[in-house]
Amino acid sequence: MKIATFNINGIKARHQALVDWLKEAEPDVALLQEIKSVDEGFPRELFEELGYSVETHGQKSFNGVAILSKLPLEDVTRGLPGDESDEQARWIEATVVGDKGAVRLCGLYLPNGNPVELDDAGQPVEGGKYAYKLSWMERMKARAEELLALEEPFVMAGDYNIIPQDEDAAKPEAWRGDALALPQSREAFRRILNLGFTEAFRARVQGPGHYSFWDYQAGAWQKNNGIRIDHLLLSPQAADLLREVGIDKEIRGRDKPSDHVPVWITLDL
């Protein structure tokens, strides 16, 4: 089973690029972020024609996540538990049924967190975007603990807006004060990872120079000035099934690309 995560940065602007990539890469499941569309505005017919069923959790002009699957989907849920007042569309779950078994997939678009607002004690200012990022990650950790308790295969995949280590940025010094790389952000990510997850890409590929995002500004793509912020975290049961992992880097050099590229795994399912 091939599972990919892809922040497409607007389905209306990137639908053809997405269709082209799906035809080439042929993932069984694609978890999308930043669809920037309400559910009824998502061009589902384009993907249904390719054999995908479509589940969305949309929001007008911002955020939005989706699941495209060639395999049966069960028990689809929308929204990250823990805060009923949170109206941002950043989380979708479904169980995907493969030939050998099933896996629970959580597609996520973690808050960016910028601008960073800290008080005199260095703590996030309540109500600010950085405080929201960290509180969202606490909710994500709580949901992860619930799913881990089931002792079943599951994957949390998406745009984490976290640069885990300096080697995950071409110019780490440029990100020192950014919400993607602040110590509090990295610590929150590690607290989730240390629950028992395997970070799929780093389980198979070591060293610097591997990125999933290149800004549109200042020739970042041409200079390979990238960062790695799109991750797939595997539960112990899913990690046992991991076979391959990859980043489809070349997609970034095409016409009207997203600033992200797909990251994918294959599981023995």
C-alpha positions, 0 to 999 in steps of 0.5 A: 500500500502506497501512502503519500502526503502532499500539501498542494497549496490550493486545489483550484490552482494545482488540480492539474498538477495533482492529477498529473502526479497521481497518474505518474506516482499511483499512490493508493492513498493521498493525504492532502493539505491546504486544499483551501476550498469548502467541501462542495467546491472541491473538484472531486470528479477529477479524482473519482475519474482516476478511481479515487474516492474523496473525503474532504474537511474543507474551509473557505480560502484557508487550510483544509485537508482531504483523503483520496483513496483507491482502497475502501475507506471506513470510519471517516472523522473530521477535526482534531478532538480536544477543543470544540471551539476550534473551527480550523480544518486541519485534521481528518482520519479514516481507516483504509482497508488493504489486501492484508489488513487495515491502517488508520490514517490521520491527515494533518495540517499543523499550524504554522505558528508565525508570527511568534509572540512571547511574553517577557518570560519567554512564554507564548502569549495567550491567544497568539498564533504560536500559542495556538500551534503549541496547544494544537500539538498537545491535542495531537499528542493526546489523540496519538496516545488514544490511538496508540492504546489500541495497538493497531497500525496507524500513520499520522502524516501531513505538513507538520510545519516543524523542522525537526533538526538543523540538518532538515534545513539548508540554512538552519541559521535563517530559521532560528527565530521561526515557529518552525524551528524554535526549541519549544516547537521541536520539543513538542514534536519530540514529545509526540515522537517519543511516545513510540513513533517511527519517523518514516523518512529518517528511519531509512534516510540519514544526513542533510540535503533532503527537503520537502518545501522550497519557498517561492521567493529568492530562488529557493528552488533553484538554490536548493534552499529547502526545509523538510517539514512534511512527515509521516509518523508510524505507530509501532505496528505500522513501522513493522510494515514499512517497506519504502520511503521517498520524496518526489522532489522533481515535482517542485520544478514543474509548471505552477507547482506547490511549494511542497512536494509529495512524501510517501511510504509503502506498507506491506498491506 
